[in-house]
Structures are given as C-alpha cells and as structure tokens.
Amino acid sequence: MENSRLLVVLVIGVVSLWGLSALGIMWGFEDWTERGTFGDLFGGVNALFSGLAFAGLIYTIVLQRKEIEANREEIKKANKAQRHTQRVLDGQLEQMQRTTRLTALNSLMDYFNQQITDPVSSEEKVAKAREKRRETVSEIDRIINRFDDDELETME
C-alpha cells in the first residue's frame, strides 16, 4: 500500500513538473522559434534521464537475480534439513517398532514362564512352553543383534 502511494505521488509530481515547464515556456518566450530553441536544449537532459532509467532497470534485474539465487539456496538448505528430519523420523519409527516387538516378546516370555512354573501344567504343556520360550529368546537375540548392526551402520 505504501509503495503504491509513493508511486502515485511520484507520477503526480512528474506530470505536474512537466505541465509547469510547458506553461513556463509558453509564458516565458513570445515566438515559436525561441520556444523551439529552448526546448532543444533539453534533448541532452532527456537522453541522460532515459539512460539513467535504463541503468535503473538493469540494476533492478540484477538485484532480482541475486534475490532469486538467495531464495534457491534457502530452498536447498530447507530441502536438505527436511531430508535429514525424514531420516531421523524413519529411524525413530524403526526404533519404536523394535521396542514394540521386544515388549510383545517380553510378554510372551512372561506367559511361557508362568506355564513352566505352574504346578498344574502337564509335562507336555511345560515342554511346549520351554520350546516356545527358546524360540522367543532366539527372536529377541535376532532383534538385539540387528539393532547393534544398524547402530554400527549409522556410526560409519
């Protein structure tokens, strides 16, 4: 809003200055040849202002290009940070899955231990519980060993 207000003020100022200069020329000089000669004096000034306007345009383009490059760098950094965050989140998810699996296996171990120590359990039930407990211990060892291997990979 402030930029548009500034633009309006500048345009009104330039048009007013142009109008006042035309009135000054009309009242200050009596015949057209004097007016024409006086107007020709400003041809160089007109070229100067046109050149300055063109230089300002080039400068603006250069500034915009630098700003675009800076934005690209920021986007690259943000993408890199986002990829890193995604890797961390994936690792956390994997850890949570392992923890959940270990917790479930721990509950199974408790159940099998109850079956083994229960005095009313038959020999067949105790043998089966011991076999299942060994399988559960093997699964826990596999998970723990895989966990150690994954930790070593991330340290490299």
Secondary structure, DSSP 8 states (H G I E B T S, - for coil): -HHHHHHHHHHHHHHHHHHHHHHHHHHH-SSHHHHHHHHHTTHHHHHHHHHHHHHHHHHHHHHHHHHHHHHHHHHHHHHHHHHHHHHHHHHHHHHHHHHHHHHHHHHHHHHHHHHHH-TT--HHHHHHHHHHHHHHHHHHHHHHHHHHHHHHHHH-
